[in-house]
Amino acid sequence: MSVSQSEKDEIEKSSAPLLEHLIELRRRLIWSIGGFFVAFLVCFFFAKRLFNLLVVPFKWATQWAGLDPQKVELIYTAPQEFFFTQIKLAMFGGMVIAFPLIATQIYKFIAPGLYKNERAAFLPFLLASPILFLMGACLVYFFFTPMVMWFFLAMQQTGADGNVQISLLPKVSEYLSLIMTLIFSFGLVFQLPVVTSLMVRVGLLSSKALADKRKWAIVLAFVVAAVLTPPDPMSQIGLALPTIILYEISIWTARMIERKRGQEQGASETAETNAKTPESEPPTDGSSSPPAAS
């Protein structure tokens, strides 16, 4: 069965937009991968300095425990361990640094398919996401990691009174995995207001639904904290409490969005009512039209 010329033209027209989308996707992927690769190389070049920067919270914890922070020591037990630790650190740092570029490329790819009001609604969340992630990372770096390491240092045992001396000597790979897990977990949890606000905007959630599920959200916060953090109570409580606070912030944000939406709908309805012109009515002065001439 032969295909008519009109059907061939229709197939070619439908395939053209797909080809344009694939070319655009390729361009955005090149920019994203290239940005990550450059950031990875920069982070790998400064990997030792970055690692020393991540050890600073451990030094604070050592000082809190009454020990000399200048004698902080980390070890590696395999010849290649510290090298692969630097690669892992460079990949993590490269992803964090390149995230704004990657997010921008994602936005530029999907923006042409959005309406103007959808783009205006999406852009603030694109800006808020890295800021909230940075806030979570700062909480881990300046407060949570020193507190957790102080808790672990307090378990050390001296060799006095015939006891066996037990000292904490963390491996470089294990310490990096710990702090990366904490930063990723807190950064992910701090995205909760962004995710819930987007779902409220598109109508998938409401402030009433969030408030009604508050008790279940508290239980889920502790479950998620138990999965994402190391298996000690301080880490789990330290992640669960900010999650609960962020959930309450999400409810407050959802109410603000709903209130603003109601005001906009009311203003729109008022404008439509005022824009309608009243229909002309027939005269009511009692005069009648003259009779038709015979």
C-alpha positions in Angstrom: 0.0 0.0 0.0 1.6 3.2 -1.1 1.7 6.4 1.0 0.3 9.5 -0.5 2.4 12.6 -0.9 0.2 14.5 1.6 0.8 11.9 4.2 4.6 12.0 3.6 4.5 15.8 4.0 2.6 15.4 7.3 5.1 12.9 8.6 8.0 15.2 7.7 6.3 18.2 9.5 5.7 16.1 12.6 9.3 14.8 12.7 10.8 18.3 12.4 9.8 19.5 15.9 11.1 16.3 17.4 14.4 16.8 15.7 14.6 20.3 17.0 13.9 19.1 20.5 16.6 16.5 20.3 19.1 19.1 19.1 18.1 21.4 21.9 18.4 18.6 24.4 21.9 17.7 23.1 23.0 21.4 23.5 21.7 21.5 27.1 23.4 18.2 27.9 26.7 19.4 26.5 26.6 22.6 28.6 25.6 20.6 31.7 28.2 17.9 31.3 30.9 20.4 30.3 30.2 22.6 33.4 30.3 19.5 35.7 33.6 18.4 34.1 35.2 21.8 34.6 34.0 22.0 38.2 35.2 18.4 38.8 38.7 19.3 37.6 38.9 22.5 39.7 37.7 20.6 42.8 40.1 17.7 42.2 43.0 20.2 41.9 42.0 21.7 45.3 40.9 18.3 46.8 43.3 18.3 49.7 42.4 21.9 50.7 38.7 21.1 50.4 39.2 18.0 52.6 41.1 20.0 55.2 38.2 22.5 55.2 35.8 19.6 55.9 37.9 18.5 58.8 37.5 21.8 60.6 34.2 20.7 62.3 36.1 17.7 63.6 38.6 20.0 65.1 35.8 22.0 66.8 34.4 18.8 68.2 37.9 17.9 69.5 38.2 21.2 71.2 34.7 20.8 72.8 35.8 17.4 74.1 38.8 19.1 75.9 41.4 17.6 73.5 44.0 19.3 71.5 42.5 20.2 68.1 46.0 20.4 66.6 46.4 16.6 67.1 43.4 15.6 65.0 44.5 12.6 63.0 42.7 10.7 60.2 44.1 7.5 58.6 43.7 5.5 55.4 44.4 1.7 55.4 44.6 1.0 51.7 47.2 2.6 49.3 44.6 3.9 46.9 42.0 4.9 49.5 42.9 8.6 49.8 43.2 9.0 46.0 39.7 7.7 45.5 38.5 9.8 48.4 39.8 12.8 46.6 37.9 11.7 43.4 34.7 11.3 45.4 35.2 14.7 47.0 35.8 16.3 43.6 32.7 14.7 42.1 30.5 15.8 45.0 32.0 19.4 44.9 31.7 19.5 41.2 28.0 18.6 41.3 27.4 21.2 44.0 29.2 23.9 42.0 27.7 23.0 38.7 24.2 22.7 40.0 23.1 26.3 39.2 24.3 25.8 35.6 22.6 22.4 35.3 19.4 23.8 36.8 19.5 26.8 34.4 19.9 24.4 31.4 17.0 22.4 32.5 14.9 25.5 32.9 15.9 26.8 29.4 14.9 23.4 27.9 11.5 23.3 29.4 10.7 27.0 29.5 9.5 27.3 25.8 6.8 24.8 26.6 5.5 26.8 29.6 3.1 29.7 29.6 4.3 33.0 30.8 2.6 32.8 34.2 4.0 29.2 34.6 7.5 30.5 33.9 7.0 33.3 36.4 5.9 30.8 39.0 8.7 28.3 38.3 11.6 30.8 38.4 11.4 31.7 42.1 11.6 28.1 43.0 14.6 27.6 40.8 16.4 30.3 42.8 15.1 29.2 46.2 16.3 25.5 45.7 20.1 26.1 45.8 19.7 28.7 48.6 17.8 26.2 50.8 20.4 23.5 50.0 23.1 25.8 51.1 21.3 26.6 54.3 21.1 22.8 55.0 24.8 22.4 54.2 25.7 25.3 56.6 23.6 23.8 59.4 25.6 20.5 58.9 29.0 22.2 58.7 28.7 24.7 61.6 26.5 22.8 64.1 25.5 19.3 63.3 28.8 17.7 62.3 30.7 19.1 65.4 27.9 17.9 67.6 27.9 14.4 66.2 31.7 14.1 66.3 31.8 15.4 69.9 29.3 12.7 70.7 31.5 10.0 69.2 34.7 11.5 70.8 33.0 11.2 74.2 33.0 7.5 73.8 36.8 7.3 73.9 38.4 5.5 76.9 41.8 6.3 78.4 44.2 3.6 79.6 44.1 4.7 83.2 43.1 2.4 86.1 44.0 -0.7 84.0 41.5 0.0 81.3 42.2 -0.6 77.6 42.8 2.6 75.8 40.2 3.2 73.0 40.8 6.1 70.7 38.9 7.4 67.7 41.0 7.3 64.5 38.6 7.9 61.6 39.4 6.8 58.1 39.5 9.5 55.5 36.9 7.7 53.3 34.5 7.0 56.2 34.7 10.6 57.5 34.1 12.0 54.0 31.2 9.6 53.5 29.7 10.7 56.9 29.8 14.4 56.1 28.7 14.0 52.5 25.7 11.9 53.7 24.8 14.5 56.2 25.1 17.4 53.7 23.1 15.6 51.1 20.4 14.5 53.6 20.0 18.0 55.0 20.1 19.6 51.6 17.4 17.2 50.4 15.2 17.8 53.4 15.5 21.5 53.0 13.8 21.2 49.6 10.6 20.3 51.3 9.1 23.9 51.2 10.0 24.1 47.5 8.4 20.8 46.6 5.2 21.4 48.6 4.8 24.9 47.3 5.0 23.7 43.7 2.4 21.0 44.4 0.1 23.6 46.0 0.5 25.9 43.0 -0.5 23.1 40.6 -3.4 22.0 42.8 -2.0 18.6 43.9 -1.9 19.7 47.6 -3.6 22.1 49.9 -2.7 23.6 53.2 -5.6 21.7 54.8 -4.3 18.4 53.6 -0.8 19.2 54.9 -2.2 20.2 58.3 -4.4 17.1 58.5 -1.4 14.8 57.8 0.8 16.5 60.4 1.0 13.5 62.8 1.9 11.2 60.0 4.5 13.7 58.7 6.2 13.7 62.1 6.4 9.9 62.1 7.7 9.9 58.5 10.3 12.5 59.5 11.9 10.2 62.0 11.7 7.2 59.6 13.5 9.2 56.9 16.0 10.5 59.3 16.8 6.9 60.4 17.3 5.9 56.8 19.4 8.8 55.7 21.6 9.5 58.7 24.2 7.3 60.6 22.6 4.9 63.1 22.9 7.1 66.2 20.1 8.9 68.0 21.7 12.3 67.8 21.9 12.2 64.0 18.4 11.0 63.6 16.9 13.6 66.0 19.1 16.3 64.5 17.6 15.6 61.0 14.0 14.9 62.2 13.6 18.2 64.1 14.5 20.5 61.1 12.2 18.3 58.9 9.3 18.9 61.2 10.0 22.7 61.3 10.3 22.8 57.5 7.0 20.9 57.3 5.3 23.6 59.4 6.9 26.3 57.2 5.5 24.4 54.2 2.0 24.6 55.7 2.4 28.4 56.3 3.7 28.8 52.7 0.8 26.9 51.3 -1.7 29.1 53.1 0.0 32.2 51.7 -0.1 30.8 48.2 -3.8 29.9 48.6 -4.6 33.3 50.0 -2.8 35.1 47.2 -4.6 32.9 44.6 -7.9 33.8 46.1 -7.1 37.5 46.0 -6.1 37.2 42.4 -9.2 35.3 41.5 -11.4 37.8 43.2 -9.6 40.7 41.5 -10.0 38.9 38.1 -13.7 38.4 38.6 -14.2 42.0 39.7 -12.3 43.2 36.6 -14.5 40.9 34.3 -17.7 42.2 35.9 -16.6 45.9 35.5 -15.6 45.2 31.9 -19.1 44.0 30.9 -21.1 46.8 29.4 -24.8 47.0 30.3 -27.2 46.0 27.5 -29.3 48.9 26.0 -32.9 48.9 27.2 -36.0 50.2 25.3 -37.3 53.6 26.2 -39.9 53.6 29.0 -41.3 57.1 28.6 -44.7 55.8 27.4 -44.3 57.2 23.8 -45.3 54.9 21.1 -44.1 54.7 17.5 -46.1 56.6 14.9 -48.6 54.6 13.0 -47.6 53.4 9.6 -48.8 55.6 6.7 -51.7 54.1 4.8 
